[in-house]
Amino acid sequence: MAFEPALARMRDLLRPGGTLVVGLAREATLADCAIWAAATLVVRITKVLRRASVPAGVPTAKPAMSYREVSDAARRLLPGVRYRRRLLRRYSLTWVKRHPSA
């Protein structure tokens, strides 16, 4: 699914006062890769300590967009969006649709 049309559609379908949260990206810069490598070590240690595993049969896909591409598109489409980077390839876009009168 193309990111920008999907994000615009979700924005349009959201009721005023509703909150939209989205997030997954790929590494595109040296800094992205360094952060990913450091986070991977922390996550692996945590998984071993918690004896966690990936559930069988969970569909996965490699992220198509970089963090910068996601951030730029979100800022264009969702005025006032909050962008936060998370562990590994995750980020969160959090946006609250304002009431038309606000």
Backbone bond lengths (Angstrom), bond angles and torsions (degrees), N, CA, C in turn:
res aa  C-N    CA-C-N  psi(-1)  N-CA   C-N-CA  omega(-1)  CA-C   N-CA-C  phi
1 M - - - 1.436 - - 1.530 108.19 -
2 A 1.278 116.81 132.22 1.459 121.53 179.28 1.531 109.39 -68.91
3 F 1.317 116.24 131.51 1.466 122.16 -172.85 1.529 113.84 -61.20
4 E 1.327 116.92 -55.53 1.465 119.10 -173.81 1.532 113.09 -63.08
5 P 1.343 119.79 -47.16 1.471 118.34 177.06 1.535 112.23 -62.35
6 A 1.332 117.23 -37.05 1.465 119.96 179.19 1.523 110.87 -66.68
7 L 1.335 116.74 -43.22 1.460 120.85 179.41 1.532 110.60 -64.67
8 A 1.328 116.81 -42.02 1.467 120.51 178.30 1.529 110.76 -63.53
9 R 1.323 117.10 -39.44 1.474 120.78 179.53 1.526 110.92 -66.12
10 M 1.340 116.49 -44.10 1.469 119.68 177.76 1.523 110.37 -62.19
11 R 1.318 117.24 -41.39 1.466 122.37 177.24 1.525 110.10 -57.80
12 D 1.333 116.03 -47.25 1.461 120.77 -177.13 1.529 112.64 -67.62
13 L 1.323 117.73 -32.70 1.463 121.54 -179.00 1.528 113.45 -81.14
14 L 1.307 117.00 -18.64 1.457 121.27 -177.57 1.523 110.86 -69.50
15 R 1.319 116.59 135.27 1.460 121.20 177.39 1.527 109.76 -73.86
16 P 1.315 117.53 150.64 1.466 119.41 173.88 1.523 110.26 -55.90
17 G 1.329 115.83 134.35 1.460 121.59 -176.40 1.520 112.54 90.53
18 G 1.342 117.80 -12.18 1.458 122.02 179.26 1.522 111.09 -76.81
19 T 1.342 115.97 158.27 1.462 121.87 -179.01 1.521 109.84 -117.80
20 L 1.329 116.07 133.87 1.459 123.23 177.45 1.522 108.24 -110.24
21 V 1.352 117.32 129.66 1.470 122.02 177.95 1.522 107.73 -130.50
22 V 1.354 117.34 128.77 1.462 124.08 -175.40 1.528 109.05 -138.17
23 G 1.390 119.36 156.52 1.454 117.90 169.02 1.513 122.83 172.45
24 L 1.354 119.25 118.18 1.466 127.04 168.25 1.528 108.65 -176.96
25 A 1.340 117.25 130.10 1.471 120.36 -177.21 1.530 110.41 -144.96
26 R 1.339 116.42 170.55 1.467 121.79 178.35 1.524 109.94 -110.12
27 E 1.325 115.26 159.80 1.457 121.00 178.07 1.526 109.20 -78.71
28 A 1.338 117.43 133.16 1.458 120.93 -179.34 1.525 112.21 -127.56
29 T 1.331 117.87 -15.30 1.462 120.68 -178.27 1.520 109.82 -124.17
30 L 1.318 116.25 167.45 1.457 121.58 176.93 1.533 110.39 -60.27
31 A 1.334 116.36 -40.96 1.467 120.38 178.20 1.531 110.57 -62.35
32 D 1.341 117.62 -42.49 1.471 121.04 177.06 1.525 110.50 -56.93
33 C 1.341 115.77 -45.72 1.473 121.09 -178.16 1.521 111.39 -65.51
34 A 1.316 117.85 -39.29 1.464 121.44 179.31 1.531 110.54 -65.17
35 I 1.324 116.40 -43.35 1.466 120.66 178.15 1.527 109.84 -63.60
36 W 1.332 116.85 -43.38 1.477 121.36 178.77 1.522 110.82 -59.81
37 A 1.338 116.98 -45.50 1.471 121.20 -178.62 1.529 111.03 -61.90
38 A 1.323 117.00 -44.82 1.461 120.62 179.09 1.526 111.08 -64.68
39 A 1.318 116.87 -42.42 1.461 120.94 -179.73 1.521 111.31 -67.05
40 T 1.333 116.80 -37.21 1.465 120.53 179.71 1.524 111.29 -57.80
41 L 1.325 116.87 -44.37 1.459 121.38 179.70 1.530 110.25 -61.16
42 V 1.310 117.56 -46.69 1.464 121.94 179.75 1.527 110.71 -61.84
43 V 1.321 116.95 -45.36 1.462 121.03 -178.91 1.529 111.12 -65.02
44 R 1.327 117.40 -43.15 1.479 120.06 179.95 1.523 111.59 -62.28
45 I 1.324 116.56 -43.77 1.470 120.19 178.82 1.523 109.73 -62.07
46 T 1.319 117.20 -44.00 1.463 121.43 178.93 1.524 111.33 -61.52
47 K 1.338 117.16 -42.57 1.468 120.60 179.06 1.523 111.64 -62.98
48 V 1.321 116.72 -41.43 1.471 120.07 178.54 1.524 110.04 -63.66
49 L 1.329 116.73 -45.92 1.466 120.52 -179.62 1.525 112.05 -63.32
50 R 1.295 117.16 -34.30 1.471 121.62 -178.95 1.525 112.84 -93.62
51 R 1.326 116.37 -2.47 1.465 122.73 -176.91 1.535 110.95 55.31
52 A 1.317 116.24 42.47 1.461 122.30 -178.11 1.525 110.70 -88.54
53 S 1.316 115.94 153.89 1.462 121.09 176.45 1.529 109.02 -145.31
54 V 1.330 115.21 163.75 1.459 120.80 177.91 1.524 108.32 -78.30
55 P 1.328 118.37 129.40 1.466 120.13 178.68 1.535 110.86 -61.24
56 A 1.313 115.97 139.31 1.467 120.94 179.65 1.524 110.37 -67.28
57 G 1.337 116.07 142.16 1.453 121.36 174.67 1.522 115.71 80.85
58 V 1.323 117.74 8.03 1.463 119.82 179.37 1.530 108.40 -77.98
59 P 1.335 118.27 121.94 1.468 119.81 -179.79 1.530 110.62 -70.34
60 T 1.329 115.97 141.11 1.462 120.37 178.80 1.528 109.86 -134.34
61 A 1.305 115.63 158.06 1.464 122.30 175.19 1.519 107.66 -149.08
62 K 1.324 116.31 146.24 1.460 119.73 177.59 1.527 108.96 -74.06
63 P 1.338 117.12 137.72 1.465 119.91 178.70 1.527 111.21 -62.59
64 A 1.315 117.02 139.68 1.465 121.74 -178.40 1.522 112.45 -91.54
65 M 1.325 117.19 -28.77 1.469 120.91 -173.92 1.518 111.17 -106.65
66 S 1.336 115.51 151.29 1.466 121.10 175.79 1.530 109.02 -82.76
67 Y 1.329 115.66 168.42 1.466 120.18 177.48 1.532 110.58 -58.56
68 R 1.321 117.65 -43.70 1.473 122.09 -178.98 1.528 110.65 -62.94
69 E 1.348 116.58 -44.06 1.468 120.09 179.76 1.526 111.25 -61.67
70 V 1.328 116.28 -42.46 1.462 121.21 179.50 1.530 109.96 -64.32
71 S 1.318 116.27 -47.96 1.459 121.31 -178.93 1.526 111.29 -60.31
72 D 1.330 117.18 -46.75 1.463 121.42 -179.52 1.533 111.63 -61.66
73 A 1.337 116.72 -45.38 1.473 120.93 -179.77 1.522 110.58 -64.37
74 A 1.321 116.60 -43.44 1.463 120.08 -178.77 1.528 110.98 -63.51
75 R 1.318 117.05 -41.75 1.470 120.18 -179.47 1.536 111.59 -66.05
76 R 1.339 116.14 -31.52 1.467 120.06 176.42 1.528 111.48 -70.51
77 L 1.326 116.21 -41.66 1.462 120.77 -172.06 1.524 114.70 -91.46
78 L 1.332 116.77 -25.95 1.463 120.74 -174.55 1.528 110.29 -125.62
79 P 1.304 118.40 87.25 1.462 120.95 -178.59 1.535 111.53 -56.67
80 G 1.321 116.16 127.96 1.459 120.52 179.78 1.520 114.18 83.91
81 V 1.337 118.68 11.51 1.466 121.51 -179.37 1.529 110.17 -61.30
82 R 1.318 116.37 146.50 1.469 122.11 175.11 1.523 107.17 -104.55
83 Y 1.328 116.68 119.70 1.464 122.71 -179.04 1.516 108.14 -109.06
84 R 1.334 117.00 125.68 1.465 121.64 177.31 1.519 109.52 -134.48
85 R 1.313 115.71 132.77 1.453 120.87 177.08 1.525 109.22 -82.49
86 R 1.333 116.02 141.36 1.468 122.16 -178.70 1.525 109.00 -120.98
87 L 1.336 117.07 -176.36 1.464 121.08 178.83 1.521 111.67 -65.04
88 L 1.314 115.01 149.48 1.450 124.82 179.22 1.525 110.39 55.68
89 R 1.309 119.63 -132.59 1.472 120.62 -174.02 1.517 112.71 -91.22
90 R 1.281 116.77 19.15 1.458 120.05 -174.64 1.527 112.36 -99.34
91 Y 1.304 114.23 151.84 1.448 123.65 172.81 1.518 105.29 -149.11
92 S 1.297 117.29 169.10 1.465 118.38 172.17 1.517 109.55 -130.75
93 L 1.306 113.88 134.02 1.451 122.78 169.36 1.510 104.27 -106.15
94 T 1.312 117.04 121.30 1.457 120.36 177.93 1.513 107.56 -122.76
95 W 1.323 116.00 124.23 1.456 121.61 -176.67 1.511 109.59 -141.08
96 V 1.297 116.77 133.07 1.468 122.66 176.85 1.525 108.11 -108.03
97 K 1.316 115.23 123.71 1.466 119.73 178.78 1.518 108.71 -75.66
98 R 1.300 115.91 123.65 1.462 121.86 -178.70 1.523 110.54 -79.73
99 H 1.297 114.69 152.82 1.471 120.35 174.36 1.523 108.12 -67.92
100 P 1.314 118.71 143.37 1.477 120.66 -177.64 1.518 113.90 -53.12
101 S 1.332 117.93 -31.84 1.463 120.72 -177.88 1.517 112.93 -80.51
102 A 1.354 117.43 -11.36 1.476 120.66 -176.12 1.507 112.13 -79.81
